Amino acid sequence: MHRAAGSAVLVHDTRADRLRIGWTLPHGGWRQVARRGIDGIRAELARALPPFEGLLHDQIRSMSDLTLLDVFAAHSRE
C-alpha cells in the first residue's frame, strides 16, 4: 500500500511485467482526477509508486486503460 496525494494506492504485482492498481479517491473525485488527463494521472501515480514508474508509462497510455469502480464500505453487526 502506498499514498498518493492523500489517497491510498494498492499495488498487486500479478506478473513481473504487469500491475494491477487500486487507487482510492474521495467519492465523486474521479471527475477532478480525469481533468488532469492521462499524463497528469500517470505522473501522480508515478510519484506514489516510484519503483513502478516504467510500467505505469508502458501500461497506462490512454484513459481507456483505466476502469472506474464505484466501491463503498459499510458496517454490519452480523
C-alpha positions as CSV (number, residue, x, y, z in Angstrom):
1,M,0.0,0.0,0.0
2,H,1.3,3.5,-0.9
3,R,0.0,7.0,-0.6
4,A,-0.8,9.4,-3.4
5,A,-2.0,13.0,-2.7
6,G,-4.0,11.9,0.4
7,S,-5.4,8.7,-1.1
8,A,-4.3,5.1,-0.9
9,V,-2.9,3.2,-3.8
10,L,-2.9,-0.6,-3.7
11,V,-0.5,-2.4,-6.0
12,H,-0.9,-6.1,-6.9
13,D,2.1,-7.3,-9.0
14,T,0.4,-10.3,-10.5
15,R,3.3,-10.8,-13.1
16,A,6.7,-9.2,-13.4
17,D,5.6,-7.1,-16.4
18,R,2.0,-6.2,-15.3
19,L,0.5,-4.3,-12.4
20,R,-3.0,-4.0,-11.0
21,I,-3.5,-0.8,-9.2
22,G,-6.4,0.1,-6.9
23,W,-6.4,3.9,-6.3
24,T,-8.9,5.1,-3.7
25,L,-10.4,8.5,-4.4
26,P,-12.9,10.5,-2.5
27,H,-16.5,9.8,-3.6
28,G,-17.2,11.7,-6.7
29,G,-13.5,12.6,-7.1
30,W,-13.0,10.9,-10.4
31,R,-14.1,14.0,-12.4
32,Q,-11.4,16.1,-10.9
33,V,-8.7,13.5,-11.5
34,A,-9.9,12.9,-15.1
35,R,-9.5,16.6,-15.8
36,R,-5.7,16.2,-15.3
37,G,-5.6,14.0,-18.3
38,I,-3.7,10.8,-18.7
39,D,-0.3,12.5,-18.3
40,G,-1.3,14.0,-15.0
41,I,-2.7,10.7,-13.8
42,R,0.4,8.8,-14.7
43,A,2.6,11.5,-13.1
44,E,0.6,11.3,-9.8
45,L,0.7,7.6,-9.7
46,A,4.4,7.6,-10.5
47,R,5.1,9.9,-7.6
48,A,3.3,7.5,-5.3
49,L,4.8,4.4,-6.9
50,P,8.4,5.3,-8.0
51,P,9.5,1.6,-8.3
52,F,6.8,1.1,-10.9
53,E,7.1,4.3,-12.9
54,G,8.3,2.5,-16.1
55,L,5.4,0.0,-16.0
56,L,3.0,2.8,-15.4
57,H,4.1,4.6,-18.5
58,D,4.1,1.4,-20.6
59,Q,0.7,0.2,-19.5
60,I,-1.3,3.4,-19.0
61,R,-1.4,5.0,-22.4
62,S,-4.9,6.5,-22.5
63,M,-8.0,7.0,-20.4
64,S,-9.4,3.7,-21.9
65,D,-6.7,1.8,-20.0
66,L,-8.4,2.8,-16.7
67,T,-11.6,1.5,-15.2
68,L,-13.7,3.3,-12.6
69,L,-15.2,1.1,-9.9
70,D,-17.7,2.6,-7.5
71,V,-16.8,0.9,-4.2
72,F,-18.1,1.7,-0.8
73,A,-17.7,0.4,2.7
74,A,-20.4,-0.4,5.2
75,H,-20.8,-1.9,8.7
76,S,-22.8,-4.9,9.6
77,R,-23.4,-6.4,13.1
78,E,-23.8,-9.9,11.6
